[in-house]
Amino acid sequence: MKRLTLIAGLVLFVTSLSAQQDTLKYRISLKDKAATTYSLKHPEKFLSEKAIARRQKQQLPIDSTDLPVCRRYVDEIRKQGVNIVVIGKWENFVTVSCNDSTLIDRIAALPFVRATEKVWIAPKNAEVTAGRDSVYNNPTIYPDSLYGLAAAQIRLSKGDKLHEAGFKGHGMTIAVIDAGFHNLDKITAMQNIRVLGVKDFVNPTGDIFAESSHGLSVLSCIGMNQPGIMTGTAPEASFWLLRSEDEASEHLVEQDYWAAAVEFADSVGVDVLNTSLGYYAFDDKSKDYQYRDLDGRHALMSRQASHIADKGMVLVCSAGNSGMGSWKKITPPGDAENVLTVGAVNKKALLAPFSSIGNTADNRVKPDVVAVGEGSDVIHTDGNQGKANGTSFSSSIMCGMVACLWQACPTLTAKEVIELVRRSGDRAEYPDNIYGYGVPDMWKAYSHLQFTMYKVQ
């Protein structure tokens, strides 16, 4: 990829060759950070310049969640004979791998350990490495259209009006956390997407461009910048591509990977995150969630997501595709507080039948808003345009427009952006558990804010 540049960030993910051969992974939740060698008075010792600058701009406090996990605790856990896989500071945990569960019993007895939980067991069948599809690089050109077939999915929320006013995401950094970006480095029409770097939290030695195609299609909805072929909702934004989903199995550990990805995004200066991932059922059925768990606090992923706005970033996430199944409800992290959970409609703003519904267990409105997720226009792994269904795409379409709105309104905090988007929905006066606050009018949101600021002056 011509524009692909790897940029070093703070290390939040640790692995070793032996760790990849281990058959068990456990999350070790810690009681405190009492043994820290850091002080909140000197955040430059443990936060990146970009992370500090974002907090200062939004007048956000740096608190104990920002402190690194105590190194002495990590070293003591490692001495028990396990390998460190993930370290998560916001929720204060360490994820380890091993082949002997008795080692975890020893770790559980350490005085600073609050709890241990098995989060992964090696699948019986070996993982199959993804191959590469053929790439044709000859997509259809629509000379009279800036957006190609994707015009309707941005116009529904008036995101095109932001583009016309010059707000296309320039200066905004978006993290796309997904399952892989298959063939992205081979598709000519996607080469001018400004990718700042990539990081794989599942397999750090793997090829993120040889994994799932899901992230490729998600990214195309946001970042495509080929007038006449397809223009995404934030074509001038910059992107970090992060992999946290392991399609070989479904285990809790993917939430640990996701937590590490989010903290990494914080460290490299991300403004808006998109995650088209959600979990409620697992290979270990004893870990399956119940409706009562959708309170924004039960799942690690949801707890982690609830920190994001407090760090000055906006998380846009998919509501889930369970509307026609037995589950029906939103999936974590969509139940988290202070995030934008996006359901799906078609291009006529009618609900997609598969779109998951709310509310949360503590009766907060979910989804927050809806966008086009039925018949969404995306790029596939062969480089051609096509259709796709899922809240994965309504989330990503909305994510780009949120980035453009924030570019247009740079003085807003993350929480103010989220509230502005909600209040611009066509059902904002009477939100429900199907459409949430409805289809946002992003131009209305921008115009209303400008009018309000003008009156104040």
N, C-alpha and C positions, 0 to 999 in steps of 0.2 A: 504494500500500500504506500503510495507516494507520500501521503501526509501523515503516515504513522510514525510517531516518535515515542519512545519509552521514556517516561520521566520518573525519577526516583521519588518515592514518598516514604512516610514513616512506616516501619515494619510492624504490621499487626498480625502477620500470618507466618507461622514457623513450621517447617516440616523436615523430614529426613528420609533417606531411602528406606530405612528400617520401618519408619512409620507407615509407609505405603504398603508394607507387607503385613502389617498387623491386621488382626481380624476383629478387634473390638475398639470402640471409642466411647469415652465417658466425658460428660460435662461435670467439672468440679466447681461448685458454687462456693464462694469464699465469704467469710463473715464480715470482713472489714478491710481497710487499707492502713491499719495502725502502724505497720512497719515501713511505711513509705519513706523514702529519702528525699522526696520532693516537697515543695511548698507552693501553695496557691499564690503566694506573693511573687513567685518567679515562674510564670507559665511558660516563658520562653525555653525553659529547661525540658518541657515535655509536650508542648503543642507546637505545631508548625506556624510559621509566620502568617500563612493564609487563614488558618483556623483562628488565630488570635485576632486578625484584622476583621474577620467576619463578625466575631462576637462584639468587638469594639464598635463597629459600624451600627449594629443593631442594639447596642447597650445591653448585651446579655452577660450575665455573671459567669465567670469561670468557677466551677464548683468541684466537689469531690469526685463526681463521675468522670471528670476530665483527667484526674490523676491516674497514672499507669497502675496496673496491677502490681502489687508489691513484689519486687524481684526476689526477695528472700523466700516468699511463699512459693514462687514458681520454681526456684532452685530446689527447695525441699521436696516439692512434688516430683520433680525430675529424678531426684535421688532414689525414689522408690522403685525405679526401673521402668518408667513409662516414657513415651515420646510426647513432646508438646506439639500439638497440632494448631490450636487457635488460642489466642489470648484476647479476651474482651473486657475492656476497662469500664465501659458505661454500666454494664450489669455485673461487673466484677466476677468473672469466671475464667477458668482455664479448661480447654478441651484437650484430652490426652488419648493416645492410642496404645494398645498393648495386646498381648495374646493370653494373658493370665489375669482373670478377674480377681484373684486374691490380692493382687497389687492394689486394687481399688479399695479393698477392705482396709489396707494399711493407710491409704491416703485419707479415707473417711475418718480415721481416728486422729488425724492431725488436728491440733487445737484451733487452727484458723479456718478449717473446712466446715461449711454450713451444711452441704448436701452433695451427694453424687447421683448421677443418673446415666444409665446406658443410653447412648444416642445413635449408635450404629453397630451393626454386625455385618461382616462381609457376606455379600450375596453368594449363594451356592454356585451359580453359573458365572463364569468369568466374564468380565465386561468386554464388550466388543468395541474396538476402536472405530470411530466414525471414518468413513471414506469420503472422497470428494466427488461431488456431482460435476457433470459437464456444465461449462459456462458458455452461453451463446453470445452475450454482450451485444444483442441486437434488439433492444426493446422498441416498441412502437413509439413513434414521435407524434405528438399532437401540436402542430405549429401554432394554433390559435389559443392554446391554453398554457398558462404559467404552471398550473398544477397537474396537468394531464387528467387522468381519470380521478385523481384524488381531490378534485376541487370541492366536491360536495361535503367531504368530511371536515374540512376546515371552515367552509362558509357557514355551516350549521351553527357554529359558535362565534361567527364573525371574526375569526382569527385572521382572515384575509385583510380585514380593515386595519389591523395592527401592522401587517406587512406593508400595506399601502402607505402607512404613516412612517415607515422606516424602521419598525421594530420587528426584526427577524431573528432575534436571539444573539446578536453580536455582543461579545463580552460576557456572555453567560456560559457557565460550564455545567454540563448535564452528565450524571452517571447513569448508565443503563446496566442494571444488575439482572442477569438472565442466565440462560442455560448454555449459551454458546452463540457464535456468530459465523456460522458455516459459510465459507466461500466469500466472506466480505472482502478479503484481500485480493480476490480474483475478478470482481465485478467492476467493469470500467465505469459504469454509471454512478458508482458509489465512491469513487476514488477521491472526490473533492469534499467528502465529509471530513471535517477536521477532528481526527482522532488523536487525542493527546497521549494516550497510552492504554494498555490492557493489563489485566491481572486476573489470574485463575486461582481461586481459593479452594477449588476441589482438587485439582491436580496441577501444581505450580510448574511442573516440567512438561505439561501437555501443550497442544496447539489449540488455542481458543477459536481459531478459524476452521478447525476440523471437527468441532463439536456440533451441538444442536443448531438447526436453522431458525429456531424460534426468535432468538435475539436479533438475527439479521432482519427479519420482517418487522419486528418491533422498532428497531433503529430506523428503518426506512420511513416509517410514519412520521418520525421526528426530524431526521437529519438529511433526507434526500434534497439535493440542490441541483437538479437538472431540469430547468424550464423546458416544457414541451414533452418531457418524459414523466417526471414526478417531482413535485416540491413538497417537502415535509412542513411540519408546523413550526419548526425552529431551524431553518436551513443554514443560518449563519452562526449557530452555537458551536461550542467545542465539546468534545465527548471523552469520557472515560468509560471503557467497556470492561465490565467486571463479571466474572462467572462464579455463581454460588450454587447453582442447581446441578445435582448429579442425577441424570436421567436413568442411571443403571439401577437405582433403587429409590425408595422413599422412606427416609429416616429423619429423625429430629436433628441430626448433625448438620443438615443443610441450613438450618436456622443459625447454627453456630458460624458456618461459613458466611452467611448473609450478614450477621452481626459484624464480623471482621471486615466485610466489604464496605459496610456503611461507615465504620470508623476510618477506614482507609480513604473513603470519599471525603470525609471531613478534613483529613490531613492534606489532601492535594487541592483543596479550594473549590470543591463542588458547590453549586448553588441549588440545583434541583436534581432530585433522584427519581428515576422511574424503575419500578419493579413490577413486572407482570407475572409475579409468582404468588402462590397462596397455598396453604396447607390445612387439611383437616383430617385426612386419613393416611395411615402409614402401614408399612409392611408388618410391623409389630402392632397388631390390632389393639393391644392394651394401651397404646399411646394415642389412639384416636380421640379427637376432641368431641365434646358435647356442646349443645347450645349454650349452656351456662358458662362455658369457658370463653365465650366471645365478649369479654369484658375489657379488653385492651391490656390486661395484666397477666393472663394465664400463660400464653405462649411467649417464649423468649423473643421471637420475632416481633411480636406486638409491643412488648416492653421496650425493646430496642428502638422500634419505630417511634414510640412516644417521646423519645429523647430528641429526635431529629430537629424539630422546630426550635427546641431550646438551644440548639447549637447553631441556629441561624439558617438552616436549610429547609426546603420544602420537599416532602415525599409525596409523590403521586403513585398510587398503586391500584391494581385491578381488583374489582369486587369479587370475581370468581365466576365460573361458568356452570353453576350447579342449580340454576333456576328450574330446570326440567327434571332434576333427579330427586332422590329421597332427601338429600341434605338441604338444598335450596338456599341456604344462608351464605352470607359473605364468609370469606376465609381470612385468617390471619396472614399478613399484618393489617388487613383492611378494617379490623375492629379497633385499631389503635387510636389514641387521641391525637389531635392536631396533625392529621394527615388528610390528604384528599383521596378518598376511595371512589373509584369511577366505575359505574355500571355502563351497560351497552344499550344503544338504540340503533335503529336503522337510519337511513338518510332522510326519512320523513319524520324523524324524532319519535318513532313508535318503539316501545320496549322490545328488545331482543328477548325471545322466550327463555333463552339459556342464562340470562343475566341474573346473578345471585342477588338476594334481597336482604334487607335489614330487619329490625334494628339490632343494635348491640344488646347484650344481656342486661346492661345497665341503662337501656332505653335511649341511647344516643342515636340521632338520625344517621342511617347508612343505607345505601351509598350516599356520598356527599353530593355528587353530580353525575351526569351521564354524558356520553359522547358516542360517536359512531363506532360501533363494534360489530355490527352485522353487515356483511358485505364491504368490509373495510378494504381499501386499496393499499397493497403492499408490494414490495419487491421480493421475489422468491430466489432460491439459491442458483437458478440458472440465469439470473440477471434480468428476467422478464417480469412485467407487472402481472399481478393476479389478485384474486379476492381472498379474504380470510375472515373468519368469524371468531369472536372472543373478546372478553373484556381486556385481554392483553393489549389489544389494539386501540380500544377506547381510552385506556390509560395512557398509552404512549402518545396518541393524538392530542389528548388534553395536556400532557406533560409539556410538549413543545409550546403550546399556547400560553401555559403558565409562565414559562421562561420568558416569552416575548412580553407578556404583561408586566412581569417584574422588571425587565429591561426598561420598559416605558415608565415604570413607577419605582425608581431605585431607592427611594427613601423609606419604603415600606419594610417592615420586619416580616419574617417568614409567616408568623401567625396572622399578620394583617393581610398578607397575600391570600392565604387560605380563606379567611373570612370574606374578603372581597370577591373571590371567585364564587363562593357559596351564595352570597347576596345578589349576585348577578344572574342567578338561575331563574328560569321562567316559572318555577314553583316555589320561589323563596318565601312567599307569604304563607304557604301551606305545605311545607315539606312532608314527604311520606317515606315509607320503607321500600318503595319500588323505584321511584325516580330520584329520591332524595330531594335536593333543592332544584333539580331539573337540569335543563340544558343551559349552561352559562352563556351569556352574551359578553364576550371579552371586550368588545368595543364599548359597550355600555359601561362596563366596569371601569375602563380607562377614562372615559368621558366624564362619568360621575365623579371620579376622584379629582380630575382636573378642575371641574366646576366647583367642587367643594373647596379645594385649595385656593381657587381664585376668589371665592367669596370671603374666605378667611383673611386673605391679603387685603 
